Amino acid sequence: MTQQTRLLISYHVALDFLLGMAAFTLAYAIRFEPGFMPTPKGQPPFEQYLLLMPFIGILVPIAFQLQGAYRVHRSRTRVDDFFTVFVGTLFAVVLGLLGTLYFQVYYASSQDRVTGSYEVSRLVWALFVILNIGLTYASRDLIRTIMERRFRAGIGLRRVLIAGSGDLARHITDKLLQHAEFGYQVLGFVDDNIGDNYFGYRGVPLLGTMTDTEEIIRREKVDQLCVALPLDQHVKILNLVEVANRECIEVKVAPDFLQFVTLRAKLEDLDGIPLINVNDVPLHGFNGVVKRAIDVALSAVGLVALTLPFAIIAAAIRLNSPGSVFYRQERMGLDRRAFTVLKFRSMFEDAERDTGPVWTRENDPRRTAVGRFLRRFSLDELPQLWNVLRGEMSLVGPRPERPFFVEQFKDRVPQYMLRHKVKSGMTGWAQVNGWRGNTSIEKRIEYDLYYIENWSVRLDFKIMWLTVLWLSFQKHAY
């Protein structure tokens, strides 16, 4: 599986490098060669851009790697590929602008070079974005189509036998059947703990018992044995490894940690000793820095741009009902730390004085007239941009909950507290998929954990865009 994945990634890296240079060249040609665009500073020589082409070609794979474009995701669609290419290209342009600016400043201060030698036209950068997105996405779609057709035709498939038939074995089978682009054919299972009425799983048959493994490997021409047995059957695991070694086939052993693995598992190394981190979160290190930089930039721009709308909303709230403009409420965020969330007040003052903490419901009588409008379009949430700027929240993440409800859910809902391994968000994967407000807690947790496990800059931008569409066309909050 690693070999197949590495080969696929190698194709993408090589094509991204070549197509990045091709897009940069075409951008120069379109900008300067036809002559229909004005050139106030004159036309720079092509040699100047030729010098930068390898630099641009290298930047594209680096930018894609930084935002996780070369990770193999579950159920990756063509839409996901487009967002990956889009965000990766924007990263490449940002890095390109910083790189060319550095060379201009460096050579201007240390050598008698013309600073314009490393200057790139803004229109060239704009054209590069369009061309690189188009070319790179087309290459990914072409590779996907070729591989799918090739494997559907049965060409180049690796034949896999799975030892075991329990939950772990079925989980592996689901993944192999789901990822046809890996080029694996699941031949069947071998297991001793199956009754006479067992006929297989998802069309994959039971081929025999453990003692039949060697004969089955020869008869079915197996390329790889995948051992998915419970930990208490370690003796059988050792015997199967010995059989696979005698037949000179690959053997993979999947540790039976499904009951513990709640987020993406990560293999770590302790001076040669393999350790499995069963709930690794991608938002560490550089990824966390990138996400925080996006939060700061967009929240700062949003607060400045929304100054006038904020003033209008504040005046409307004051005129509509007595009380403060803002509503402050304690919520639980990253690592169970409490913080005060900020919202525009949409209910009458002291609305929960008699009832205590309760869920908002449809046609809630506690809402004011202005509050109904604000909640319809989720405008009451906009002051949380200040929470984002302060670092208490993120633009995208699981929605923060009140400590009163957290105490109720953490014992009743499995894996509920894992959502607190990342910062809470103004919007999230659960919300754009319809699980918002007084809806199923279990479904919200399912979508929150998917977001945490599969985080990328591409996914964050996708959620922000879907949030805009949701607020425009879907049923709004109470």
Secondary structure, DSSP 8 states (H G I E B T S, - for coil): -HHHHHHHHHHHHHHHHHHHHHHHHHHHHHHHSS--S--TT----HHHHHHHHHHHHHHHHHHHHHTTTTS--TT--HHHHHHHHHHHHHHHHHHHHHHHHHHHHHHHHHSS--GGGG---HHHHHHHHHHHHHHHHHHHHHHHHHHHHHHHTT-S-EEEEEE--SHHHHHHHHHHHH-GGG-EEEEEEE-SS--TT---BTTB-EEE-GGGHHHHHHHHT-SEEEE---GGGHHHHHHHHHHHHHTT-EEEE--S-TTT--S--EEEEETTEEEEETT--S-STHHHHHHHHHHHHHHHHHHHHTHHHHHHHHHHHHHHSSS-SEEEEEEE-GGG-EEEEEEE--B-TTTTTTT-S----TT-TTB-HHHHHHHHTTGGGTTHHHHHHHTSSEEESS--B-HHHHHHHHHHSTTGGGGGGS--EEE-HHHHTT--SSS-HHHHHHHHHHHHHT--HHHHHHHHHHHHHHHHHS----
